[in-house]
Amino acid sequence: PHFVSTTEEYDLDQGIWIKPSRTSRMREKRADFVAGCLGGRVIVAGGL
């Protein structure tokens, strides 16, 4: 798997992807996870 520490943010009001800052990186690199929307929240589960 390819492990990454980057994050991505989507602005719903503007309809654009926001470039991540250095402070928005995850502390631990992750791979093979899934994300979905549930009740207006983004849920990320699983991974290595």
N, C-alpha and C positions, 0 to 999 in steps of 0.2 A: 504493500500500500504506500501511497504518497502522503506523508504527514505534513500538515501546514499549521501555522499559527496565525494566519491572517483572518480577518473578519470582513464581512460585507454588510452594508446597511442600505436599505431601500426607503426612500422618503415617499410615503403614500400620498401626501398632500401635493407634492411637486411631480410625482411620477418619475423620479430619477434615482439612479444609484449614486450614493455618496462615496467619494474616495476615502478609504479608511486612513486614520491617523496612526502614528506609531504607538500611541497609548491605547489604541483599541485592539491590539493584538492579544491573543489568548496566552495565558501563562504557560500552558502545556500544548504542544503540537498534537493534533488529532487527525484521524483518518477514518474512512468508512462509516460515517454517521449519517443519519437522515434528519430532515427537518420538515415540519408541517405547521399549518395554522389550526388552532383549536380554541374556540371561544374568544377570538380576537387576539390571541397570543401566539407567538412563534415558539414551538417546542422543538428542541434538538435532543435526540436520543441515540444511545448506542455509541458505537465507535471504539477505536483503539487508543 
